[in-house]
Structure formats: C-alpha cells, structure tokens
Amino acid sequence: MRRAFAAAALLAAALLLCIISLTATIQVTESVNETARAALKASTDRDTDRAKELTGQLKEEWDQAEAVLGAFIRHEELELIGNAISSLPGLLEDDNLLDYQKECRTALHWLEHVRETELPAFP
C-alpha cells in the first residue's frame, strides 16, 4: 500500500512539474513575442525612437525569460533567440532597419518554435 501511495505521489509531482513548465513557457514566450512584434512594427513604420524603446524592453524581458526557460528548454534554441535579440540595438544604431527587421523575425520564429515544441500535440 505504501508503494502505491509513493507511486501516486511521484506521479502527482511529475504532473505538477509538467504543468508548471508548460504554463511558464507559454506565459514567458507570449510576453517576449508581443514585445518583439511591437518592435518589428515600430521599425516597419520607421519609428526608430519607439523601436529603440521597445528593443531595450525586449532585452530586459528576454534576460528574465531566459532564466526561466533555461530550466525547461534546450540551450541551443535559447541561444538563437538571444543572439537575434542582442544584435538589435547595434542594428538600430547603424540605421540598418532591414537587418533589424530580419533579426526580429528570426527571434519571433524561434520563440514560436520553442512554444510549439513545448505544447503537447494530440493527434
């Protein structure tokens, strides 16, 4: 009987960790995704002041998100997102909006990839 309770407790703990991981991943990626989309839109509208503001916010959000996601996601994928985001301020300083937009799209692509790979898929 003790083994059954121990097994049930372990199953409950594993299920709880899975739910926490899934919830954290969704919340964090949605927040960063929203800011990255706003920065992309600002650069598309050629509003560089707004893009600079959003880029700073995006870097701060990503630093926090990376700490959370690092516990659940492969670091290679996080590195791709981090590299794209960290290149954004320099591209704005050089007035290179096309490459800025490209890197925003790269970050958005990998954020979506991370989110999709963490969501359970039911056939």
C-alpha positions in Angstrom: 0.0 0.0 0.0 2.9 2.3 0.8 4.3 1.7 -2.7 1.0 2.7 -4.3 1.0 6.0 -2.3 4.6 6.6 -3.2 3.9 6.0 -6.8 0.9 8.2 -6.8 2.9 11.0 -5.1 5.6 10.7 -7.7 3.1 10.8 -10.5 1.4 13.9 -9.0 4.8 15.6 -8.6 5.8 14.8 -12.2 2.4 16.0 -13.5 2.7 19.2 -11.4 6.2 19.9 -12.8 4.9 19.4 -16.4 2.1 21.8 -15.8 4.4 24.4 -14.3 6.8 24.0 -17.2 4.1 24.4 -19.8 2.5 27.4 -18.1 5.8 29.2 -17.6 6.8 28.6 -21.2 3.6 29.9 -22.6 3.5 33.0 -20.4 7.1 33.9 -21.0 7.1 33.3 -24.7 3.9 35.3 -25.2 5.3 38.3 -23.4 8.6 38.3 -25.3 6.7 37.6 -28.5 4.4 40.6 -28.0 7.2 43.0 -27.4 9.2 41.6 -30.4 6.2 42.1 -32.7 5.7 45.7 -31.4 9.4 46.4 -32.1 9.1 44.9 -35.6 6.1 47.0 -36.3 7.8 50.2 -35.0 10.7 49.5 -37.3 8.4 48.8 -40.2 6.7 52.2 -39.5 10.2 53.8 -39.4 9.6 54.9 -35.8 13.2 54.4 -34.6 12.6 56.1 -31.3 9.8 53.7 -30.4 11.9 50.8 -31.8 14.8 51.7 -29.5 12.5 51.9 -26.5 10.9 48.5 -27.3 14.3 47.0 -28.0 15.5 47.9 -24.5 12.3 46.5 -23.1 12.7 43.3 -25.2 16.3 42.8 -24.0 15.1 43.1 -20.4 12.2 40.7 -20.9 14.5 38.3 -22.7 17.0 38.3 -19.9 14.3 37.4 -17.4 12.7 34.9 -19.8 16.0 33.1 -20.5 16.4 32.5 -16.8 13.0 30.8 -16.6 13.2 29.0 -19.9 16.7 27.7 -19.3 15.3 25.2 -16.8 12.9 23.7 -19.4 14.3 24.3 -23.0 17.4 23.3 -24.8 20.0 26.0 -24.5 20.9 25.9 -28.2 17.4 27.2 -29.1 17.6 29.8 -26.4 20.9 30.9 -27.7 19.5 31.5 -31.2 16.8 33.8 -29.8 19.3 35.6 -27.5 21.7 36.2 -30.3 19.0 37.7 -32.5 17.7 40.0 -29.7 21.2 41.1 -28.6 22.0 42.2 -32.2 19.0 44.5 -32.4 20.5 47.6 -30.6 23.5 47.7 -32.8 21.4 47.4 -35.9 19.3 50.4 -34.8 22.4 52.4 -34.0 23.6 51.8 -37.6 20.1 52.7 -39.0 20.0 49.2 -40.6 16.3 48.7 -40.4 16.2 45.8 -42.9 18.6 43.7 -40.9 16.8 44.8 -37.7 13.5 43.5 -39.1 15.2 40.3 -40.2 16.6 39.7 -36.7 13.2 40.5 -35.1 11.6 37.9 -37.4 14.4 35.4 -36.5 13.7 35.9 -32.8 9.9 35.6 -33.4 10.4 32.4 -35.5 12.5 30.7 -32.8 10.1 31.9 -30.0 7.2 30.3 -31.9 9.3 27.2 -32.4 10.1 26.9 -28.7 6.4 27.4 -27.8 5.2 24.9 -30.3 7.7 22.2 -29.3 6.7 22.5 -25.7 3.0 22.3 -26.2 1.6 18.8 -26.2 0.3 17.6 -29.6 -2.6 15.3 -29.7 -3.3 13.5 -33.0 
